[in-house]
Amino acid sequence: MGMFIPNPDRLQRTDYKPMNWSGEADADRVSISLSADCLRRLLEQQRLHVEDIACLDTTTKANIRQMLLSLIH
């Protein structure tokens, strides 16, 4: 599956309805895996914000912290 690239010539709607893919009543979080390069690019382009990220382990948290520090220098 490729990355969604919006068409600037179209009106974009922001009234998204939550999807319940897992069949559970409370499926408001998903776990995904991204390459470090992809994550860096999304953060640099402000397509993803650090407030939206929850690290699942201490190694990932340390790696993301280092990435964020390198982006501000």
N, C-alpha and C positions, 0 to 999 in steps of 0.2 A: 504494500500500500504506500503511495507517495504522500508527500506533504501537501496540504491544502494551500494553494496560493490564490489569494482573493483577486478578483477582477475589479480594478478600480473604476471601470465604466458602469458597473452594476450597483444598484442600491443594495446595501448589506443590511440584513435584518439582525437584530440582536435579541429577539424574543425566543430564546431557546427553551425547549422543554426538556427536563431531565430524562435520561434514558435509564431504564432499569434492566440492564443486561444480565445481571446475575440471577434475577428472579426473586431476590430478597426485597423486603419492604424498604430497607434503608441502604441503598447502593449509591451513596454520594461520593465515594472515593474509588480511585483505580490505582493500580500499581503498574508502572511501565518501566522500560529500560531504554535509555538514550545514550548515544555515544557522548563522550566528554566534549568533542568538537561541536556536536549538535546543540548540546546544552549551553555551551559558551556562546554560540551564535544566537540562540534564542534570547539569552540574557543581554548580550550586546545590542541586539536590535529592539530590545524592550518588548518582545513578544511574550516573554515569560518573566515573572517577577519573583524575587527571592521569597517574598511572603507566601507564595503559592506552593513552595516546595517543603515537603516533610521528609527528612532523611530516615531511612530504615535501619542504618547501622552507623557506627562511629567512624569507620573508614570513609564512607561516602560523605558524611558530614564534614570531615577534615578536608577531603578533596574539593568539595564545593566551596568551602571557606577559602582555601588557597586560590581557587579560580576567581572568586569574587574579589579578593584582595588584589590579584593581578589585573583585574579589569579597572580598578580605580587608580592604579599607579600610572 
